[in-house]
Structures are given as structure tokens and as C-alpha cells.
Amino acid sequence: MSPDPLETLGLEPTQTALYTAVLRLHKATVHDLAAATDDPVEKVGRQMDELVRLGIVDERSGEYLARHPAAALGRLIAERLDRLAEESRRIDSALGSIRNLIGAYDAGRDYQDGRFPVEVVSGADVLYESVVGMAVQTPPMEIVTVIPDARTMTDFVRKFADSWLDMQKRGLLTVRMIVPVGTLPLPGVREQLRRLVDTGGEVRTLVRPPSWFLIAGQAAAGLPAYWGGNLPEQAYHFYLVRAHIVVGVLRSLFEELWGRAVPQAWGRRGDGMMQVIRLAAQGMCDESIARHLGVSVRTVRARFADAMAELGAQSRFHAGVEAARRGWLG
């Protein structure tokens, strides 16, 4: 016998047979259906009660009335599709967790074998070329990094940012970076960071990041030779570690710092907000700011409103304090 297609909807073969009999008779008693299916009255009664519960047939004064299949079975199909969709979501969630499970497996293997591949690397060129090389091998790769000092930030902006920007434009990597707020006024820093954001990166600031470190994808991390120091002072000596357990710990640290770091205003709108805040901090009134920037007073006030919203400030004085904290006034 071929399988009953309605079993998928939760119907037993005997229930399908009874439903078919009701459709043909359109209206029938339990005795009519027992005679039509050659089944005991008690069994037919139990099955019909279940069909009524499922909404397949209606019961009125001891008679069973057929419901149109499109309405009767459509409801069961919709419920089944909902269950399948929920099961599909659970499967997707399970698939998404496989990467974490693989990381745990690799971390355990590294731990048991005592193998933590560590490479000692020296030189700024080697550092940044290593990142580019890893991105080319496994694109697109996410780079997250913390730069804790002005000297390292200046080196990055002057010598190495362009190559990372080019890689980001080409879709080979994406960058999330935390930098000290005090480095924003340094020559070229804000411009290069703006370019980084414009090409798809993200930048946030902290007053004093704890140390330099870098994470490349899911399997590699760069650590300074001396935690808490800056790279130039250590002549760009660092450890390139390829161990999932180390990468996982550093990624957790980065996400904690990222949550505490402050977003910046970038782009043309951000420039306009910073201009009016800076000029106001110099004691200029709205009219003077408007003349200085060559815009209307209404535009100046609109930029102030945008700045206050961006900074979460309730007054211009509060906006000035918060802008100073974020490095807007540098």
C-alpha cells in the first residue's frame, strides 16, 4: 500500500478514510459512517471526535458535516508549516553554533597536546604585511585591534593605513579599531580614520586603552612582547599566536573594551557638528560662527541640535564637556 499523504498532517489512515466518507456523504451519522467503512460504531465515534477536534469536520445534533478540504486541511497545513519553520530556525541555530564548537574542539586539542604555535616577529613592516598576507589567504577577514599610544597611531597613519584601506575597499578585510581619544588631534589621524570608516571600518575611542593587541579572523592574534607597553618602545617586537583559546580570550577582551569605547562622528555631518562646537568653545556666538563658516544662523543652530543629540547632551555646556571628552575640540 502507498503511504497516506495526509499522515504528514497528523491524520491516521482510518481518519483519512472516514473524512473521505464524510465528503462523499456530505452529512452522516456515526452509524452511516460505520456502515460505509465497515468499522465498529465505537471506533468510528472516537475517530470522528478527533476529526472534530482537529477542525476537519463539524458535528451538529449527532450528524457529521463535511468541511471543504481547502479550509479543513489548509489549517493543518499552516500549522505544519509553522512547525517546520520553527524546526528550520532551530537547525540554523545549531549550524551557527558549529563554529563555536569547532573552536572549543581546537582549543581542547591545543591544550591537551601542549601546542600553542607562537611566532616571534620583529619590525613594523612585518607586522602589517602579516595582516595583509592573512587577509589575502582567507578573505574576507575581520581585523580587530587596539592601539594604545600616540607613537603607534602616528606610525599606522603615516606608513600603513593606506594598505589596510586598500584591502578593505577590495573586500579582503574589515577593520574595527579602538584608539586613544587623545590621538585624534594628531596630524592626519582623523582624516585616515574617516577614510577607514568610509570604506566600511569602525572606530571607537577610549581615554586610555590597556595595551596593544590585534586579532586576525578566528585563528590568529598579535600580542606585544610587554603587555601594557607600546609597540615603538618595544621596537615592534610581538608574538603572533595561532591558538583558538588565546584568540577567544582576546576577542572577549576586545568586545568588553568596545562596549565601553565611545563612537565618533564621521563624515560631512560630523565635521559640521564639530566645527560649531569648536568655535563655540572659543567664545563665538551663533552669528559669529555663521559668518566664520559662511552659513546661516539657522544652519549653525541645526548643527548644534545635531551635536547635542549625538553627544546625548541636555545643554550646550554639557555638549562642550562631552565633545572635549570625545576629542572633538582637538
ABEGO torsion letter per residue (X at the ends): XBBBAAAAAGBBAAAAAAAAAAAAAGBBBAAAAAAAAGBBAAAAAAAAAAAAAAGABBBBGGBBBBBBAAAAAAAAAAAAAAAAAAAAAAAAAAAAAAAAAAAAAAAAAAAAAGBBBBBBBBEAAAAAAAAAAAAAABOBBBBBBBBABAAAAAAAAAAAAAAAAAAAAAGABBBBBBBBAAAAABBGAAAAAAAAAAAGBBBBBBABBABBBBBBEAABBBBBABBGBBAAAAGGBBBBBBBAAAAAAAAAAAAAAAAABBBBBBEAAAAAAAAAAAAAAAGBBAAAAAAAAGBBAAAAAAAAAAAAAAAGBABAAAAAAAAAAAGAAX
